[in-house]
């Protein structure tokens, strides 16, 4: 588990593009932010950040956001990319199959293969 940030960065590096994640669009489990704020963070979050954090721009994100994005228990492995015109159909497909929480969390843009969190 590399967390959402690690999986997005892997996609960015592999495609030679920059991935921009809109932090406010990332679905979180109820109470996740509160629990991280209380210090309930996995050790792997810090190790993940240490291994790839230099390729991630967090913008205005806080330390809690960093922990949420790098937590190996996140669904980064379920991150997919599609053409902008297919977003509606892809989300509809997920929702039809019981995944109401599926969301568009970012975009792929031209760039040096990094991750920008906005």
N, CA, C and O of each residue as an XYZ file, in Angstrom:
472
protein
N       0.771     -1.186      0.000
C       0.000      0.000      0.000
C       0.824      1.267      0.000
O       1.572      1.553      0.935
N       0.667      2.013     -1.068
C       1.359      3.293     -1.188
C       0.433      4.466     -0.925
O       0.862      5.618     -0.977
N      -0.827      4.187     -0.644
C      -1.795      5.245     -0.431
C      -2.239      5.858     -1.747
O      -1.660      5.590     -2.800
N      -3.250      6.664     -1.674
C      -3.767      7.334     -2.865
C      -2.678      8.157     -3.541
O      -2.553      8.130     -4.765
N      -1.890      8.885     -2.759
C      -0.827      9.718     -3.330
C       0.197      8.873     -4.067
O       0.617      9.236     -5.166
N       0.600      7.768     -3.492
C       1.607      6.916     -4.119
C       1.118      6.292     -5.411
O       1.865      6.213     -6.386
N      -0.137      5.845     -5.429
C      -0.676      5.255     -6.649
C      -0.861      6.311     -7.738
O      -0.607      6.044     -8.912
N      -1.300      7.503     -7.353
C      -1.434      8.584     -8.333
C      -0.065      8.976     -8.888
O       0.074      9.219    -10.086
N       0.930      9.035     -8.028
C       2.274      9.371     -8.475
C       2.809      8.304     -9.430
O       3.462      8.628    -10.421
N       2.537      7.047     -9.135
C       2.963      5.962    -10.020
C       2.343      6.129    -11.411
O       3.012      5.909    -12.421
N       1.073      6.514    -11.459
C       0.409      6.764    -12.746
C       1.044      7.968    -13.446
O       1.252      7.943    -14.659
N       1.350      9.013    -12.689
C       1.951     10.218    -13.272
C       3.314      9.898    -13.869
O       3.618     10.297    -14.994
N       4.122      9.185    -13.119
C       5.455      8.816    -13.617
C       5.349      7.939    -14.860
O       6.064      8.151    -15.839
N       4.460      6.959    -14.815
C       4.313      6.029    -15.929
C       3.810      6.686    -17.200
O       4.148      6.255    -18.302
N       3.010      7.720    -17.055
C       2.440      8.391    -18.226
C       3.256      9.596    -18.665
O       3.054     10.122    -19.760
N       4.189     10.041    -17.804
C       4.950     11.240    -18.116
C       4.097     12.490    -18.056
O       4.391     13.483    -18.721
N       3.039     12.443    -17.258
C       2.143     13.585    -17.084
C       2.076     13.942    -15.601
O       2.586     13.208    -14.754
N       1.453     15.056    -15.302
C       1.219     15.452    -13.925
C      -0.228     15.132    -13.582
O      -1.133     15.368    -14.382
N      -0.434     14.600    -12.403
C      -1.791     14.347    -11.923
C      -2.094     15.371    -10.847
O      -1.307     15.577     -9.924
N      -3.247     16.008    -10.981
C      -3.700     16.999    -10.003
C      -4.901     16.421     -9.270
O      -5.926     16.114     -9.878
N      -4.761     16.279     -7.965
C      -5.855     15.782     -7.137
C      -6.476     16.952     -6.395
O      -5.778     17.757     -5.777
N      -7.782     17.034     -6.465
C      -8.539     18.041     -5.714
C      -8.860     17.424     -4.358
O      -9.751     16.583     -4.246
N      -8.137     17.842     -3.341
C      -8.265     17.250     -2.015
C      -9.718     17.229     -1.533
O     -10.158     16.247     -0.935
N     -10.453     18.291     -1.788
C     -11.846     18.370     -1.322
C     -12.740     17.337     -2.005
O     -13.823     17.042     -1.500
N     -12.317     16.785     -3.136
C     -13.118     15.794     -3.864
C     -12.832     14.358     -3.452
O     -13.544     13.442     -3.864
N     -11.801     14.152     -2.647
C     -11.432     12.796     -2.237
C     -12.404     12.323     -1.156
O     -12.472     12.911     -0.076
N     -13.159     11.254     -1.451
C     -14.087     10.747     -0.430
C     -13.312     10.143      0.741
O     -12.330      9.426      0.547
N     -13.764     10.440      1.940
C     -13.143      9.901      3.149
C     -14.187      9.129      3.946
O     -15.376      9.444      3.903
N     -13.734      8.128      4.662
C     -14.627      7.417      5.566
C     -15.048      8.360      6.682
O     -14.304      9.270      7.050
N     -16.254      8.138      7.225
C     -16.682      8.978      8.347
C     -15.643      8.952      9.470
O     -15.103      7.895      9.797
N     -15.373     10.084     10.040
C     -14.451     10.249     11.172
C     -12.974     10.073     10.821
O     -12.135     10.164     11.718
N     -12.621      9.829      9.567
C     -11.207      9.639      9.203
C     -10.379     10.868      9.566
O      -9.316     10.743     10.175
N     -10.850     12.032      9.202
C     -10.096     13.261      9.486
C      -9.963     13.475     10.997
O      -8.897     13.864     11.476
N     -11.026     13.227     11.739
C     -10.971     13.381     13.199
C      -9.962     12.411     13.806
O      -9.172     12.797     14.667
N      -9.982     11.166     13.366
C      -9.063     10.163     13.920
C      -7.608     10.503     13.626
O      -6.743     10.339     14.486
N      -7.337     10.978     12.410
C      -5.965     11.382     12.078
C      -5.563     12.571     12.950
O      -4.434     12.637     13.436
N      -6.485     13.499     13.143
C      -6.207     14.653     13.997
C      -5.896     14.273     15.431
O      -5.187     14.996     16.130
N      -6.426     13.134     15.873
C      -6.165     12.638     17.225
C      -4.890     11.797     17.287
O      -4.527     11.280     18.344
N      -4.219     11.667     16.147
C      -2.947     10.949     16.144
C      -3.011      9.499     15.715
O      -2.011      8.786     15.804
N      -4.150      9.051     15.257
C      -4.296      7.667     14.805
C      -3.821      7.570     13.352
O      -4.617      7.645     12.416
N      -2.518      7.404     13.188
C      -1.886      7.389     11.867
C      -0.993      6.157     11.792
O      -0.324      5.812     12.766
N      -0.982      5.507     10.663
C      -0.121      4.335     10.514
C       1.333      4.756     10.332
O       1.613      5.826      9.791
N       2.242      3.923     10.777
C       3.665      4.188     10.572
C       4.022      4.184      9.099
O       4.954      4.867      8.675
N       3.282      3.416      8.325
C       3.567      3.343      6.892
C       3.296      4.667      6.188
O       3.902      4.939      5.151
N       2.410      5.490      6.716
C       2.157      6.796      6.097
C       3.441      7.609      6.042
O       3.771      8.182      5.004
N       4.160      7.661      7.144
C       5.417      8.419      7.187
C       6.461      7.791      6.276
O       7.203      8.501      5.597
N       6.522      6.464      6.256
C       7.489      5.787      5.372
C       7.138      6.031      3.901
O       8.026      6.244      3.075
N       5.855      5.999      3.582
C       5.450      6.289      2.204
C       5.879      7.697      1.812
O       6.442      7.910      0.738
N       5.605      8.666      2.703
C       5.975     10.054      2.400
C       7.483     10.178      2.216
O       7.947     10.879      1.316
N       8.239      9.504      3.060
C       9.700      9.573      2.958
C      10.192      9.013      1.623
O      11.215      9.460      1.103
N       9.476      8.047      1.071
C       9.937      7.425     -0.170
C       9.548      8.198     -1.423
O      10.245      8.110     -2.434
N       8.438      8.962     -1.383
C       8.043      9.658     -2.612
C       7.587     11.099     -2.416
O       7.182     11.743     -3.383
N       7.639     11.615     -1.212
C       7.143     12.959     -0.931
C       7.807     14.067     -1.719
O       7.199     15.113     -1.945
N       9.052     13.858     -2.145
C       9.743     14.895     -2.910
C       9.165     15.082     -4.303
O       9.520     16.037     -4.993
N       8.283     14.191     -4.726
C       7.640     14.291     -6.046
C       6.173     14.691     -5.921
O       5.415     14.599     -6.886
N       5.775     15.141     -4.718
C       4.385     15.523     -4.465
C       4.342     16.966     -3.997
O       5.049     17.345     -3.063
N       3.514     17.767     -4.644
C       3.284     19.139     -4.218
C       1.960     19.163     -3.469
O       0.908     18.911     -4.056
N       2.005     19.468     -2.164
C       0.796     19.444     -1.351
C       0.023     20.751     -1.336
O      -1.072     20.807     -0.776
N       0.552     21.779     -1.922
C      -0.167     23.047     -1.919
C      -0.584     23.427     -0.513
O       0.238     23.399      0.403
N      -1.858     23.785     -0.323
C      -2.301     24.223      1.001
C      -2.653     23.078      1.952
O      -3.165     23.328      3.043
N      -2.391     21.838      1.566
C      -2.739     20.699      2.415
C      -2.002     20.762      3.750
O      -0.888     21.277      3.846
N      -2.647     20.231      4.759
C      -2.061     20.184      6.098
C      -1.407     18.827      6.330
O      -1.530     17.921      5.507
N      -0.716     18.697      7.448
C      -0.061     17.431      7.801
C      -1.083     16.293      7.881
O      -0.788     15.163      7.495
N      -2.284     16.596      8.384
C      -3.331     15.575      8.448
C      -3.688     15.075      7.044
O      -3.905     13.881      6.837
N      -3.744     15.997      6.092
C      -4.057     15.617      4.715
C      -2.973     14.704      4.164
O      -3.269     13.725      3.478
N      -1.732     15.019      4.460
C      -0.615     14.195      4.015
C      -0.781     12.774      4.541
O      -0.586     11.814      3.796
N      -1.135     12.631      5.800
C      -1.320     11.309      6.394
C      -2.461     10.554      5.720
O      -2.355      9.349      5.487
N      -3.545     11.250      5.408
C      -4.675     10.603      4.738
C      -4.314     10.160      3.325
O      -4.724      9.086      2.887
N      -3.558     10.971      2.620
C      -3.195     10.658      1.238
C      -2.132      9.563      1.127
O      -2.028      8.909      0.089
N      -1.353      9.359      2.173
C      -0.280      8.367      2.126
C      -0.606      7.102      2.911
O       0.192      6.165      2.926
N      -1.748      7.059      3.555
C      -2.127      5.891      4.344
C      -2.273      4.676      3.433
O      -3.016      4.734      2.454
N      -1.583      3.584      3.732
C      -1.631      2.412      2.860
C      -2.994      1.724      2.856
O      -3.229      0.832      2.041
N      -3.883      2.119      3.741
C      -5.204      1.498      3.792
C      -6.207      2.192      2.872
O      -7.366      1.783      2.802
N      -5.775      3.232      2.171
C      -6.688      3.936      1.272
C      -6.884      3.123      0.004
O      -6.202      2.123     -0.220
N      -7.812      3.558     -0.811
C      -8.141      2.808     -2.022
C      -7.360      3.306     -3.234
O      -7.896      3.353     -4.342
N      -6.122      3.670     -3.035
C      -5.304      4.110     -4.161
C      -5.216      3.074     -5.252
O      -5.101      3.416     -6.429
N      -5.267      1.814     -4.878
C      -5.229      0.748     -5.871
C      -6.453      0.723     -6.761
O      -6.457      0.031     -7.780
N      -7.486      1.456     -6.404
C      -8.696      1.533     -7.216
C      -8.745      2.813     -8.049
O      -9.773      3.121     -8.652
N      -7.664      3.543     -8.083
C      -7.591      4.779     -8.848
C      -7.527      4.441    -10.331
O      -6.705      3.630    -10.756
N      -8.390      5.061    -11.106
C      -8.377      4.830    -12.554
C      -8.351      6.167    -13.278
O      -8.681      7.205    -12.705
N      -7.960      6.129    -14.529
C      -7.971      7.326    -15.368
C      -8.797      7.017    -16.611
O      -8.815      5.887    -17.101
N      -9.472      8.035    -17.104
C     -10.254      7.892    -18.335
C     -10.274      9.241    -19.048
O      -9.909     10.267    -18.473
N     -10.695      9.222    -20.278
C     -10.828     10.454    -21.049
C     -11.898     11.343    -20.399
O     -12.883     10.829    -19.868
N     -11.718     12.651    -20.434
C     -12.690     13.550    -19.797
C     -14.136     13.298    -20.250
O     -15.064     13.393    -19.446
N     -14.321     12.983    -21.515
C     -15.687     12.767    -22.012
C     -16.302     11.457    -21.520
O     -17.501     11.240    -21.699
N     -15.511     10.588    -20.910
C     -16.020      9.311    -20.401
C     -16.319      9.331    -18.906
O     -16.833      8.349    -18.371
N     -16.007     10.426    -18.225
C     -16.165     10.474    -16.767
C     -17.582     10.111    -16.341
O     -17.765      9.271    -15.460
N     -18.576     10.724    -16.948
C     -19.972     10.454    -16.568
C     -20.329      8.985    -16.707
O     -20.941      8.406    -15.810
N     -19.951      8.381    -17.821
C     -20.260      6.970    -18.056
C     -19.520      6.065    -17.074
O     -20.083      5.085    -16.586
N     -18.276      6.386    -16.787
C     -17.490      5.576    -15.847
C     -18.102      5.658    -14.455
O     -18.282      4.631    -13.800
N     -18.425      6.864    -13.993
C     -19.036      7.009    -12.674
C     -20.396      6.323    -12.615
O     -20.725      5.695    -11.609
N     -21.187      6.432    -13.675
C     -22.486      5.745    -13.730
C     -22.307      4.241    -13.589
O     -23.076      3.586    -12.885
N     -21.300      3.692    -14.253
C     -21.028      2.257    -14.182
C     -20.706      1.842    -12.752
O     -21.248      0.857    -12.252
N     -19.830      2.587    -12.096
C     -19.495      2.269    -10.713
C     -20.732      2.328     -9.832
O     -20.954      1.439     -9.010
N     -21.525      3.353     -9.995
C     -22.707      3.537     -9.149
C     -23.741      2.444     -9.398
O     -24.391      1.982     -8.460
N     -23.898      2.028    -10.650
C     -24.822      0.933    -10.969
C     -24.401     -0.365    -10.289
O     -25.233     -1.228    -10.008
N     -23.113     -0.494    -10.030
C     -22.598     -1.716     -9.417
C     -22.359     -1.567     -7.915
O     -21.573     -2.309     -7.326
N     -23.048     -0.596     -7.300
C     -23.047     -0.482     -5.840
C     -21.972      0.377     -5.224
O     -21.743      0.300     -4.017
N     -21.307      1.192     -6.012
C     -20.231      2.034     -5.475
C     -20.616      3.508     -5.576
O     -20.062      4.262     -6.377
N     -21.571      3.894     -4.751
C     -22.095      5.263     -4.776
C     -21.033      6.295     -4.417
O     -21.161      7.463     -4.783
N     -19.980      5.878     -3.701
C     -18.945      6.809     -3.263
C     -17.907      7.107     -4.339
O     -17.028      7.941     -4.126
N     -17.991      6.442     -5.489
C     -17.034      6.705     -6.574
C     -17.088      8.186     -6.942
O     -18.163      8.782     -7.008
N     -15.925      8.767     -7.180
C     -15.867     10.201     -7.440
C     -14.703     10.542     -8.355
O     -13.684      9.852     -8.378
N     -14.873     11.613     -9.102
C     -13.762     12.173     -9.863
C     -12.958     13.007     -8.874
O     -13.486     13.947     -8.281
N     -11.684     12.667     -8.692
C     -10.878     13.353     -7.684
C      -9.783     14.217     -8.279
O      -9.069     14.897     -7.542
N      -9.632     14.207     -9.600
C      -8.570     15.016    -10.177
C      -8.518     14.934    -11.682
O      -9.425     14.419    -12.336
N      -7.431     15.456    -12.211
C      -7.236     15.496    -13.660
C      -5.784     15.151    -13.993
O      -4.892     15.227    -13.147
N      -5.584     14.776    -15.235
C      -4.244     14.524    -15.759
C      -3.913     15.678    -16.690
O      -4.694     16.010    -17.582
N      -2.751     16.287    -16.479
C      -2.344     17.426    -17.302
C      -0.906     17.213    -17.777
O      -0.181     16.366    -17.255
N      -0.521     17.984    -18.756
C       0.863     17.936    -19.212
C       1.776     18.350    -18.069
O       1.466     19.282    -17.326
N       2.880     17.670    -17.930
C       3.807     18.024    -16.861
C       4.875     16.986    -16.666
O       4.959     16.023    -17.429
N       5.699     17.169    -15.646
C       6.903     16.355    -15.475
C       6.729     15.039    -14.709
O       7.712     14.534    -14.167
N       5.542     14.469    -14.640
C       5.375     13.201    -13.944
C       5.391     13.319    -12.445
O       6.028     12.519    -11.760
N       4.687     14.326    -11.921
C       4.588     14.526    -10.471
C       3.126     14.540    -10.064
O       2.237     14.425    -10.908
N       2.885     14.679     -8.793
C       1.546     14.766     -8.253
C       1.369     16.127     -7.609
O       2.171     16.532     -6.767
N       0.316     16.836     -8.006
C      -0.068     18.108     -7.382
C      -1.353     17.877     -6.616
O      -2.321     17.366     -7.178
N      -1.382     18.239     -5.357
C      -2.587     18.159     -4.554
C      -3.049     19.580     -4.308
O      -2.331     20.389     -3.722
N      -4.242     19.870     -4.756
C      -4.794     21.218     -4.665
C      -5.877     21.291     -3.606
O      -6.458     22.355     -3.389
